[in-house]
């Protein structure tokens, strides 16, 4: 097995490991790689939906998406489809998956099914490093505060995506408060746990003061030196620690740039803990 580090901030491509060989006897070694690098990548992983579900189950209980219908035979798998004539990309914008949930996903696994010949990369950012490098004055303000996270409602996940089908849950809008600085339950590391997609306000500050502060934090989280970028190939898999990183699916292959291509990904997520 060979480990190729992708950046100084996070990310590693693991070469020579077939994920269909992962079982209860070696899952801890894989989890250790994940904790060290925060997102790990594997190419040429020709595993079907059943094996993808089995892989996810090694990390814990797999959840179904709150708003989007999964595959008919595997409802825990969300198939993310960008049609060739669409500009929008599901997952575009910096975010930590389902941070609006009371127990946000601890791990997300993405498998590429169909990849455009150009574009469609995903960028990942290290939120432990974001906390470490945050301005000390801002640290002192937010270190003991909570922020409100909201799901934005069902239309946010399906309205602008022709191939994304609602599961019928159109009435619920989930919101929860989480610490702005959460503690990783396995490593004890501190994590800057807000994101520009789902975090709406800082509890205990006025709307105006909180908005200004959040905007500064969001711009800090976007720093390139906190990130790594992965160029997808078909049958590649990314396993990401959703507690300690954010990611951004880049939509740079849309029709009015002459790059109209379909992009298909399969996603599963593992139930996490309530942030503390």
C-alpha positions, 0 to 999 in steps of 0.5 A: 500500500502506498500513500500519496499526500495531496496537500499540506493541509489534508488529503491522501490518495491510497494506492494498492488497497481494494476496498472490497477487502475491508472487514471487521479485522482491518477497518481500524487501520482504515479509520486511522488513515481517515483520522490522520488525513481527514479525507482519503481517496481510492481509484479503480474501485469496481464495487457495486451498491451492495458492497458500497453499503457494506463498506459504509456499515463498517464505520457505523449505521448508514442514514438515509437523506432527509429530503432526497429519494435513494436508489430503489433497491438501496435507499441509503444510497443517494445518487447525485446526478447533474444532467448535461444541460444543467448549470447547477451542481448538487453540493456546490458551495462550502458545506459540512453535510447535514450540519443542521441535523441534531447528530450530523453525519460523521463520515460521508463516502462518495463513489464516482459513477460517471465523470465528465471529461473535464471539470467536476473536481471536489475541493476539501478543507481542514476545519481543525486547521481553520480553528488553529489559524483563526484570528485570536480576537475572533477565537475569544468571541466564539469559543464558548458560543453556539450557532444555528444551522438550518437545512434550508428546506426540501426545495434546496435539495431538489428544485434546481436539480432535474434528476434529484427526486424528493422522498416526499418530505416537503414540510420539515425544515430542520434546525439545530444549534451546535457549538461553533468550536466542536471537539472531535469525539475520537481525537479530541481536536478542536474544529471550527464548526460553521459553514456558509451553506447551513449556518445562519446565526450566532446565538447570543449576538445581534443579527447584525454583529453575528452576520459580520462575524460569520462572514469573516469566519467563512472567508477564513475557511475558504483559504486555499492553504487549508484545502486540497483538490481531487480530480475524479476518475470513474470508480473512484471513492472518497471517504471523508471525515465530515466532522472535521472538514468541509467540501465543495463540488465545483460546477465548471462544466456547464453548457454555456461554456461549451462543457455540457456533460453529465456527472453522476456520484453515489453517496452514503453517510454514517450517523454521527454524534451530537457535537459538543 
